[in-house]
Amino acid sequence: MKDKLMNGMLSAAGAMQTQRHLAAIKNAFMSLLPIIIIGSFCTLFSNVICNTTPGFFSLANIPGLSFLGKLNPMFTAANYGTMNFIAIGCVILIAMELGEHYGITDKALPVVALGAYISLCAFTASGKAADGTEVAVTNVLSRVYTNAQGLFVGMFASIAATEIYCRLVKSGKLEIHMPDGVPSNVARSFTILFPSLITVVIISAVGMIFEMATGMTLFNAITAFIQKPLSNILTSFPGYITLIFITTVLWTFGIHGTQVTKAVYEPILLAAFAENEAAYAAGTAIPNIISTPFMSCFSTVTGAGITGGLIIAIMLFSKREDYKAIAKLALPCALFNINEPLTFGLPIVMNPVLAIPFMISPAVSATFAYAMTKIGFCGRMVVNAPWTTPPGLMAFLCSGGNIGAAVTQIICILLAFVVYIPFVLVSNKQQVLTEE
């Protein structure tokens, strides 16, 4: 029975990791990460360096440094050019990743996918005139469709468009053959003309028919009935703890749990972070506790399972020379949130004694951090710092310079240390029994 369960989990996780659509989404978000980090840090710089609002903590408000306020438009523009076009980048990158899976590397493919996605968007937006009256502005694309709010529809549109395009191109039935003297790049443009046309028209037609049948745009339907329910689940405390537990369970079987589940949770947690970042930039209340940087700061700090706590427990309580040697080697890696030396070196994988605290520690840490954020001691996450940022500094940066967040992150590692202690002591006895 145990073997069947284990094989079933391994099979399911392996299928998720290699499934072409999930792999394309995961790889696309990995490619987007530098853009997200740039955008969030521009917001941080804009607020803590260039903000001239009276009473606001900023370098520009220090006497003699007011000239820094002149740099604010630069950071604001850079933030707008990155964070407000995440959905567009997602559409393009997913199309490229999925196209490569099919062996299609046409440069036109991501443009076709983008055109298909935009065909599902509204081209009017409401605004206020100088006198305060509501006016409709035509021939514009609202940022709702370009920023993180458009991620889910963008993902679906990009996958659908790429699937249609690749199948039409690979069929070879719609090619327009040009004379031999025509340059290859020109000839290729005509080869993919009809597949491109049919792809965009099909996606646009689906959007039109759906709206005619339901009175609701496809974009609004996907947002209301898929994106929002998933967001409510994964950004709730029970849903998030369940997610963390699943990822650590997979790790204990030797599967990179974070990467397996990333395609499912990343769009949701990233959208929650984008809402926080936008609110921080606007100077309004931060809406979400759980987001992408919350996971980095309080669930995977020092590595999955918060194994920094295990290193401390081994150093102080372990009598096993092999554990101590591996812990010393793993310490520099843990400072940058890398824990493979421990996971596969002790190992934690397939080790029932260490697997238990490995699964418990992130849940304990996330619970504590959630409570500290709820009472206001820990600041909410508004910056997405690189995942290799050392503990303490990471939470300080992600919270926009909140000391309570840095303290909370350090305490989380200490809580993991407490969780690991009894299991390290059991490991000591386990070695004695083995030697006997």
C-alpha positions as CSV (number, residue, x, y, z in Angstrom):
1,M,0.0,0.0,0.0
2,K,2.8,2.4,1.0
3,D,4.7,1.6,-2.3
4,K,1.5,2.3,-4.3
5,L,1.0,5.6,-2.6
6,M,4.6,6.6,-3.1
7,N,4.6,5.6,-6.8
8,G,1.4,7.4,-7.3
9,M,2.8,10.6,-5.9
10,L,6.0,10.3,-7.9
11,S,4.0,9.7,-11.1
12,A,1.6,12.6,-10.5
13,A,4.5,15.0,-9.6
14,G,6.5,13.9,-12.6
15,A,3.5,14.4,-14.9
16,M,3.0,17.9,-13.6
17,Q,6.7,18.8,-14.0
18,T,6.8,17.7,-17.6
19,Q,3.3,18.7,-18.7
20,R,4.0,21.1,-21.6
21,H,1.6,23.8,-20.6
22,L,2.6,23.9,-17.0
23,A,6.3,23.8,-18.0
24,A,5.7,26.7,-20.4
25,I,4.0,28.8,-17.7
26,K,6.7,28.0,-15.1
27,N,9.6,28.8,-17.4
28,A,7.8,32.0,-18.6
29,F,7.5,33.3,-15.0
30,M,11.2,32.4,-14.3
31,S,12.1,34.5,-17.3
32,L,9.9,37.4,-16.0
33,L,11.5,37.4,-12.6
34,P,14.2,40.0,-13.4
35,I,11.6,42.4,-14.8
36,I,9.5,41.9,-11.6
37,I,12.5,42.5,-9.4
38,I,13.4,45.7,-11.3
39,G,9.9,47.1,-11.1
40,S,9.5,46.4,-7.4
41,F,12.9,47.9,-6.5
42,C,12.1,51.0,-8.6
43,T,9.0,51.4,-6.4
44,L,11.2,51.0,-3.3
45,F,13.7,53.6,-4.5
46,S,10.9,56.0,-5.4
47,N,9.5,55.8,-1.9
48,V,12.6,55.6,0.3
49,I,15.0,57.7,-1.7
50,C,13.0,60.2,-3.8
51,N,9.7,60.8,-2.0
52,T,9.4,64.4,-1.0
53,T,6.0,64.1,0.8
54,P,6.2,66.0,4.1
55,G,6.6,63.6,7.1
56,F,7.5,60.7,4.9
57,F,10.6,58.6,5.7
58,S,12.8,59.3,2.7
59,L,16.3,60.4,1.9
60,A,14.9,63.3,-0.1
61,N,13.4,64.7,3.0
62,I,16.7,65.0,4.8
63,P,18.1,68.5,4.6
64,G,20.5,68.9,1.8
65,L,19.2,65.9,-0.1
66,S,16.0,67.3,-1.6
67,F,17.6,67.1,-5.1
68,L,16.9,63.3,-5.0
69,G,13.3,64.1,-5.5
70,K,14.1,65.1,-9.1
71,L,14.9,61.4,-9.8
72,N,11.4,60.2,-8.9
73,P,10.0,60.4,-12.4
74,M,12.8,58.1,-13.6
75,F,11.9,55.4,-11.1
76,T,8.2,55.9,-11.6
77,A,8.6,55.5,-15.4
78,A,10.8,52.4,-15.0
79,N,8.2,50.8,-12.6
80,Y,5.4,51.5,-15.0
81,G,7.3,50.0,-17.9
82,T,7.9,46.8,-16.0
83,M,5.2,46.0,-13.4
84,N,2.3,47.3,-15.6
85,F,3.2,45.1,-18.5
86,I,3.6,41.7,-16.8
87,A,0.7,40.2,-18.6
88,I,2.1,41.2,-22.0
89,G,5.5,39.6,-21.1
90,C,3.7,36.5,-19.9
91,V,1.8,36.1,-23.1
92,I,4.9,36.5,-25.2
93,L,7.1,34.2,-23.1
94,I,4.6,31.4,-22.8
95,A,4.1,31.4,-26.6
96,M,7.9,31.1,-27.1
97,E,8.3,28.3,-24.5
98,L,5.3,26.3,-25.8
99,G,6.4,26.9,-29.4
100,E,9.8,25.5,-28.7
101,H,8.2,22.4,-27.3
102,Y,6.6,21.8,-30.7
103,G,9.8,22.8,-32.5
104,I,8.3,26.0,-33.8
105,T,10.7,29.0,-33.3
106,D,9.0,31.5,-35.6
107,K,9.5,35.1,-34.4
108,A,6.0,35.8,-35.4
109,L,4.5,33.3,-33.0
110,P,4.7,35.5,-29.8
111,V,3.3,38.4,-31.8
112,V,0.4,36.3,-33.0
113,A,-0.3,35.1,-29.5
114,L,-0.2,38.7,-28.2
115,G,-2.6,39.8,-31.0
116,A,-5.0,37.0,-30.0
117,Y,-4.9,38.0,-26.4
118,I,-5.5,41.7,-27.1
119,S,-8.5,40.7,-29.3
120,L,-10.2,39.6,-26.1
121,C,-9.6,42.9,-24.4
122,A,-11.9,45.9,-24.4
123,F,-10.7,49.0,-26.2
124,T,-12.6,51.6,-24.1
125,A,-11.9,52.8,-20.6
126,S,-13.7,55.1,-18.3
127,G,-12.1,58.2,-16.8
128,K,-12.9,61.5,-15.2
129,A,-12.9,64.8,-17.0
130,A,-11.6,68.0,-15.4
131,D,-15.0,68.8,-14.0
132,G,-15.3,65.4,-12.4
133,T,-17.8,63.8,-14.8
134,E,-17.3,60.2,-16.1
135,V,-16.2,60.0,-19.7
136,A,-15.5,57.0,-21.9
137,V,-12.1,57.0,-23.7
138,T,-12.0,54.9,-26.9
139,N,-9.1,53.2,-28.7
140,V,-7.1,52.7,-25.5
141,L,-6.0,49.5,-23.6
142,S,-6.6,49.7,-19.9
143,R,-3.7,48.6,-17.6
144,V,-6.1,46.0,-16.2
145,Y,-5.3,44.0,-19.3
146,T,-1.5,44.6,-19.2
147,N,-0.6,44.3,-15.5
148,A,-0.9,41.3,-13.2
149,Q,-4.7,41.4,-13.3
150,G,-4.5,40.1,-16.9
151,L,-2.2,37.2,-16.1
152,F,-4.8,34.4,-16.1
153,V,-6.6,35.4,-19.3
154,G,-3.2,36.1,-20.9
155,M,-2.0,32.6,-20.0
156,F,-5.1,30.9,-21.4
157,A,-5.1,33.0,-24.6
158,S,-1.3,32.5,-25.2
159,I,-1.6,28.7,-24.8
160,A,-4.7,28.5,-27.0
161,A,-3.2,30.6,-29.7
162,T,0.1,28.7,-29.7
163,E,-1.6,25.3,-29.8
164,I,-3.7,26.4,-32.9
165,Y,-0.8,28.1,-34.6
166,C,1.6,25.2,-34.1
167,R,-0.9,22.6,-35.4
168,L,-1.7,24.7,-38.5
169,V,2.0,25.3,-39.3
170,K,3.0,21.7,-38.7
171,S,0.2,20.4,-40.9
172,G,1.8,22.2,-43.9
173,K,-1.6,22.5,-45.6
174,L,-1.8,26.3,-45.5
175,E,1.6,27.1,-46.9
176,I,2.0,29.7,-49.7
177,H,5.0,28.5,-51.7
178,M,7.1,31.3,-53.2
179,P,9.5,31.1,-56.2
180,D,13.1,29.9,-55.4
181,G,14.5,33.3,-55.9
182,V,12.6,34.9,-53.0
183,P,14.7,35.4,-49.8
184,S,14.0,32.7,-47.1
185,N,12.7,35.2,-44.5
186,V,10.2,36.7,-47.0
187,A,9.1,33.2,-48.1
188,R,8.6,32.2,-44.4
189,S,6.4,35.2,-43.8
190,F,4.0,33.9,-46.5
191,T,4.3,30.3,-45.3
192,I,2.9,31.3,-41.9
193,L,0.5,34.0,-43.2
194,F,-2.7,31.8,-43.1
195,P,-1.9,30.0,-39.8
196,S,-1.4,33.5,-38.2
197,L,-4.6,34.8,-39.7
198,I,-6.7,31.8,-38.7
199,T,-5.2,31.8,-35.1
200,V,-6.1,35.4,-34.3
201,V,-9.5,35.2,-36.0
202,I,-10.4,32.0,-34.1
203,I,-9.5,33.5,-30.7
204,S,-11.3,36.7,-31.5
205,A,-14.4,34.8,-32.7
206,V,-14.5,32.8,-29.5
207,G,-14.4,36.0,-27.5
208,M,-17.2,37.6,-29.6
209,I,-19.5,34.5,-29.5
210,F,-19.0,34.1,-25.8
211,E,-20.0,37.7,-25.1
212,M,-23.0,37.5,-27.4
213,A,-24.2,34.3,-25.7
214,T,-23.6,35.4,-22.1
215,G,-23.5,39.1,-22.2
216,M,-20.2,39.0,-20.4
217,T,-16.7,39.3,-21.9
218,L,-14.5,36.2,-21.8
219,F,-11.9,38.2,-20.0
220,N,-14.3,39.2,-17.2
221,A,-15.7,35.6,-17.0
222,I,-12.2,34.0,-16.6
223,T,-11.3,36.7,-14.0
224,A,-14.5,36.2,-12.0
225,F,-15.0,32.4,-12.2
226,I,-11.4,31.1,-12.3
227,Q,-8.9,33.8,-11.2
228,K,-10.7,35.2,-8.2
229,P,-11.7,31.9,-6.6
230,L,-8.2,30.5,-7.0
231,S,-6.8,33.7,-5.5
232,N,-9.2,33.5,-2.6
233,I,-8.0,30.0,-1.9
234,L,-4.3,30.4,-2.2
235,T,-4.1,33.8,-0.5
236,S,-6.1,32.5,2.4
237,F,-4.2,31.1,5.4
238,P,-5.6,27.5,5.2
239,G,-5.1,27.4,1.4
240,Y,-1.5,28.7,1.7
241,I,-0.6,26.3,4.5
242,T,-1.9,23.4,2.4
243,L,0.2,24.6,-0.6
244,I,3.3,24.7,1.5
245,F,2.7,21.3,3.0
246,I,2.3,19.8,-0.5
247,T,5.6,21.3,-1.7
248,T,7.5,20.0,1.3
249,V,5.9,16.5,1.0
250,L,7.1,16.4,-2.6
251,W,10.6,17.5,-1.5
252,T,10.8,14.6,0.9
253,F,10.4,12.2,-2.0
254,G,13.2,13.8,-3.9
255,I,11.0,16.0,-6.1
256,H,11.6,19.7,-6.4
257,G,8.2,20.6,-4.8
258,T,8.5,24.3,-5.4
259,Q,9.1,23.9,-9.1
260,V,6.4,21.3,-9.5
261,T,3.7,23.5,-8.0
262,K,5.1,26.9,-9.2
263,A,2.9,27.0,-12.4
264,V,-0.2,26.7,-10.2
265,Y,0.5,29.2,-7.4
266,E,2.9,31.7,-9.1
267,P,0.2,33.7,-11.1
268,I,-2.0,34.0,-8.0
269,L,0.7,35.0,-5.5
270,L,2.3,37.3,-8.1
271,A,-1.0,39.1,-8.7
272,A,-1.4,39.5,-5.0
273,F,2.1,41.0,-4.8
274,A,1.4,43.3,-7.7
275,E,-1.6,44.7,-5.8
276,N,0.6,45.3,-2.8
277,E,3.3,47.0,-4.8
278,A,0.8,49.3,-6.6
279,A,-0.8,50.2,-3.2
280,Y,2.6,50.9,-1.7
281,A,3.5,53.2,-4.7
282,A,0.2,55.0,-4.3
283,G,0.7,55.4,-0.6
284,T,-2.5,53.5,0.3
285,A,-3.2,50.5,2.6
286,I,-1.4,47.3,1.6
287,P,-4.2,44.7,0.8
288,N,-2.6,41.3,1.0
289,I,-0.6,39.4,3.6
290,I,0.2,36.4,1.5
291,S,2.1,37.0,-1.8
292,T,5.2,35.9,-3.7
293,P,7.7,37.6,-1.3
294,F,5.8,36.3,1.7
295,M,6.6,32.8,0.6
296,S,10.3,33.6,0.0
297,C,10.6,35.3,3.4
298,F,8.7,33.0,5.7
299,S,8.3,29.6,4.0
300,T,11.5,28.9,2.0
301,V,14.0,31.1,3.8
302,T,17.4,29.3,4.0
303,G,15.8,26.8,1.6
304,A,12.7,24.6,1.5
305,G,11.8,23.2,4.9
306,I,13.7,26.2,6.5
307,T,16.7,24.0,6.9
308,G,18.7,26.9,8.4
309,G,17.0,25.8,11.7
310,L,18.3,22.3,11.1
311,I,21.9,23.5,10.6
312,I,21.7,25.3,14.0
313,A,20.2,22.2,15.7
314,I,22.9,19.9,14.3
315,M,25.7,22.3,15.3
316,L,24.4,22.5,18.9
317,F,22.9,19.1,19.6
318,S,24.0,16.5,17.0
319,K,26.6,13.9,18.1
320,R,27.0,12.6,14.5
321,E,30.2,13.6,12.8
322,D,28.7,13.0,9.4
323,Y,25.8,15.4,10.1
324,K,28.1,18.1,11.5
325,A,30.4,17.9,8.5
326,I,27.6,18.2,6.0
327,A,26.0,21.1,8.1
328,K,29.3,23.0,8.0
329,L,29.5,22.6,4.2
330,A,25.8,23.6,3.8
331,L,26.0,26.7,6.0
332,P,27.3,29.2,3.3
333,C,24.6,27.9,0.9
334,A,21.9,28.4,3.5
335,L,22.8,32.0,3.9
336,F,21.7,32.4,0.3
337,N,18.6,30.1,0.7
338,I,20.1,27.1,-1.0
339,N,19.7,23.8,0.8
340,E,20.4,21.0,-1.7
341,P,23.6,19.9,0.3
342,L,21.4,19.1,3.3
343,T,18.4,17.8,1.3
344,F,20.4,15.2,-0.6
345,G,23.5,15.1,1.6
346,L,22.2,14.1,5.1
347,P,19.8,13.2,3.4
348,I,16.4,14.6,4.2
349,V,14.9,12.9,1.1
350,M,13.3,9.5,2.1
351,N,14.5,10.0,5.7
352,P,11.4,9.7,7.9
353,V,13.1,11.2,11.0
354,L,14.1,14.5,9.3
355,A,11.2,14.6,6.8
356,I,8.7,15.2,9.6
357,P,10.2,18.5,10.9
358,F,11.0,19.4,7.2
359,M,7.3,19.4,6.6
360,I,6.3,21.0,9.9
361,S,8.8,23.9,10.0
362,P,7.5,26.0,7.1
363,A,3.9,25.7,8.4
364,V,5.0,26.9,11.9
365,S,7.0,29.7,10.4
366,A,4.2,30.9,8.0
367,T,1.7,30.7,10.9
368,F,3.9,32.9,13.1
369,A,4.7,35.4,10.3
370,Y,1.0,35.6,9.3
371,A,0.1,36.4,12.9
372,M,2.8,39.0,13.3
373,T,1.7,40.6,10.1
374,K,-1.9,40.6,11.2
375,I,-1.2,42.4,14.4
376,G,1.0,44.9,12.6
377,F,4.5,44.0,14.0
378,C,5.7,42.6,10.6
379,G,5.2,44.9,7.6
380,R,3.4,43.5,4.5
381,M,5.5,42.6,1.5
382,V,5.8,45.3,-1.2
383,V,9.1,44.4,-2.9
384,N,10.1,41.2,-4.6
385,A,13.8,40.8,-3.6
386,P,15.9,38.1,-5.3
387,W,15.4,34.8,-3.6
388,T,19.1,34.5,-2.8
389,T,19.0,37.6,-0.6
390,P,20.3,36.6,2.9
391,P,17.8,36.2,5.8
392,G,17.0,39.4,7.7
393,L,18.0,41.6,4.8
394,M,15.5,39.9,2.5
395,A,12.5,40.6,4.8
396,F,13.7,44.2,5.4
397,L,13.8,44.9,1.7
398,C,10.6,43.0,0.8
399,S,8.7,45.0,3.4
400,G,10.0,48.3,2.2
401,G,12.4,48.7,5.1
402,N,10.3,47.4,8.0
403,I,12.5,46.3,11.0
404,G,9.7,44.1,12.4
405,A,9.7,42.1,9.2
406,A,13.4,41.4,9.5
407,V,13.0,40.4,13.2
408,T,10.1,38.2,12.3
409,Q,12.1,36.4,9.6
410,I,15.0,35.7,12.1
411,I,12.5,34.4,14.7
412,C,11.0,32.1,12.0
413,I,14.4,30.5,11.6
414,L,14.7,30.1,15.3
415,L,11.3,28.5,15.5
416,A,12.4,26.0,12.8
417,F,15.5,25.3,15.0
418,V,13.2,24.5,17.9
419,V,11.1,22.1,15.7
420,Y,14.2,20.3,14.5
421,I,15.9,19.8,17.9
422,P,14.0,16.6,19.0
423,F,14.5,15.0,15.6
424,V,18.2,15.7,15.7
425,L,18.3,14.0,19.1
426,V,16.4,11.0,17.7
427,S,19.0,10.9,14.9
428,N,21.7,10.6,17.5
429,K,20.0,7.5,19.0
430,Q,19.4,6.2,15.5
431,Q,23.1,6.2,14.8
432,V,23.8,4.3,18.1
433,L,21.3,1.6,17.2
434,T,22.8,1.3,13.7
435,E,26.3,0.8,15.1
436,E,25.1,-1.8,17.5
